[in-house]
Amino acid sequence: MTDNKKQKELEKLKKEKDEYLKGWQKERADFINYKKDEKERFKEVVRFSNERIIKSLIAVLDGFDLAIESFLQQGKDKKENEHYLKGIYLIKSQFEDILEKEGIEKIKVKLGDSFNPALHEVVTVIEDKKYSPDTITEILEKGYILNGKVIRPCRVIVAKTI
Amino acid sequence: MAKVLGIDLGTTFSAMATIEGGQPKIIENAEGERTTPSVAAFSKTGERLTGTLARRQAITNPQDTIYSVKRLIGRKFSDPIVQKDKNLLSYEIKEGANGGVEIKMGERWYKPQEISAMILQKLKTDAEAKLGEKITDAVITCPAYFDDSQRKATKDAGEVAGFNVKRVINEPTAAALAYGLDKKKDQEIVVYDFGGGTFDISILYVSPDTIEVKGTGGDTHLGGDDFDQKIMDWVIESFKRDENIDLHKDPLALQRIKEAAEKAKKELSSTMQVEINLPFITSGASGPKHLSYSLNRSKLEELVDDYIKKSIDLTKKTMKECGLKASDIEEIVLVGGQTRMPKIQEEVKKLFGKEPNKEINPDEVVAIGAAVQAGIIGGEMKDVLLLDVTPLSLGIETLGGVNTVLISKNTTVPVAKSQIFSTAAENQTSVEINVLQGERPMSVDNKSLGRFILDGIPPSPRGIPQIEVTFDIDVNGILNVTAKDKATGKEQSIHIEGSSGLSKDEIEKLKKEAELHKEEDEKKKGNIEIRNNAESLVYTTEKTLKDAGEKVPADLKAKIEDKAKELKEILKNDNFDIIKTKTEELSQSLQEVGTHLYQQQKQEEEKGKPEEKEPDKDDKDDKGEKDDKKAKDADFEEK
């Protein structure tokens, strides 16, 4: 092999070596980063599965609210029913305690608040002279925040612009 | 190198993905969701909203909430589709400059691409926040039927959002890329895309380096949302029939039914029946009313039968237009959340006579494919970096003809794995290593890649020698199997080339067979385990009784010997239930010997301390296990 050829061969090999080394370093770095990400992802997965369970439990909590409301509307005259009602309240608050410990927060809202899409979702609009336009006239379902993320917006009825 | 973002800009939802560590990965938006509603709005307080927030306020602000803009992008106002959709949209549109469409949002008129840009802008900002770096390059997808003007408008939308749009690729092409179908040669594939609001069918011709669209079809107003509506209608009608109350007028009830319907539909993809329970749905004259119905899978299938039939008819029609028969199609890809429905998968399979590709999340597959394309452009998916996987599991044959897997299928190569094995018989001086490939638990049902013998193992009781077996596959798929006796250091190996050299059909066949025989194979393997356990227990029993000698009371010894003899006798037949029961019985009786020996030892220890030191001395020479030591102590005392 002539010197010129050898030189060329050497340059080619050097170039290849650099390419391989770079590729290998990149793979290593990617792998180390991947492991770090995986750790984070695992935390996310735990959080996510919690979120899924909590989301389905919210529907049960809604059931309690609806039951109590219905009771107040229709059975409040009967004195003997009070004890039952109190019992239901207690079960509900037990349930809420558990969810609170898991990091759930109720979205605070009251009638007349202005509508905020970051926290509320409009289910329908009505004409209501008592309230100014774009404010909340009725709360249909409570909203909840879990670890800073709105897992269910508060479902509301909003006053129409007349 | 800066990352390139792959974006699926959908009619109702959009998704984004990028390449990380050589693999495509979906990026969540700021709200923590994997898909983002393709909605933009100008709120009443003058704010510009996009995604989920825009959707939440849609009802209070319909004229300034812009959705489904993809139906308008790049089209002329006079286009019949625009004219048809015009009446369905809640916002105002008009003819703009050059005959295009303009949309009113707030006080201003926008081009559709400007609205799309707002959605893309949100994706860009959210991706940058998630990835912690600036992103400028993007690959955006569009339907295969989009013409030049629609593609140009899609590209413009990306540029307005601040992206350098590297390429606009077809959604079905992206789906095919996500499954790696671009590496196939000369074949026709069908992409069946059943989304939330649209149904698209595309026929692609894949040849080396190119994917060509041969034909498209579908229905721009048929989607998963129609399925939800059917369930809602069924629930509301059932309630009306049973309670004579119309829930259509009750917004809270409607909201709850809508959610329950969506949930029921999703759950029915994995279960046969769901309960739709909505307590206190409303109040009647006689007090609160509850809604409770059970919906089973076949009822749902009946409700939406027309839609599924329609999609299949459209698929047939599109194939006919391309001059193709179902048998000409090599691969089918399912896209869109609705394709999770088992009935749809079944009908597609029935039409083509083969299993569709459905492993990748159908809501995300287009974005994943866009990221793969982005990766190719960004140089992150170079072919040299693509590592192969072992298509089938590799293992060796062990006691009772069982296939013990060392490297399971789909492991990325290069890889090396070792495991320690031992002998099955007394004074066994050689072992035969039979290298197996396949998924079946019994070795005879798998392919034998080669065998070799390791001899010269010093005679010892069964289970004592330690034979380390190592499987090493290099980057080219060449397998090296080594067996080494740890005591003597003696080793033997075999070199197998082309261990993954099976054709795709062979691999598929082997996988299918494994699936087909799963149950009987598991039973067979279970039976072998029962037999191996029984044989091993008989051996342990005999050894224990021999070692313990006189220390076991004669009556106990006789009882156990009888039981062991009985088990040995039963082992000649194949009644595994009895073998299992008798093994358990013998094991319990043998425990009595253990208890007895310990008690005896304790009594001896209590006799006096000086004697205790002697056996301890002896212990130092004894390299056996702790239990052995105790047995030895007792021996010593006896002497």
Interface residues (C-beta under 8 A of the other chain):
Chain A: G23 E27 D30 F31 N33 Y34 D37 G63 L66 A67 E69 S70 Q73 Q74 S114 F115 P117 A118 H120 E121 V122 V123 T124 V125 P133 D134 L140 E141 K149 V150 P153 R155 I157 V158 K160 T161
Chain B: E20 G21 G22 E31 G32 S43 K44 T45 L49 L53 A54 R56 Q57 A58 I59 T60 P251 L252 L254 Q255 R256 P279 F280 S283 G287 P288 V384 L385
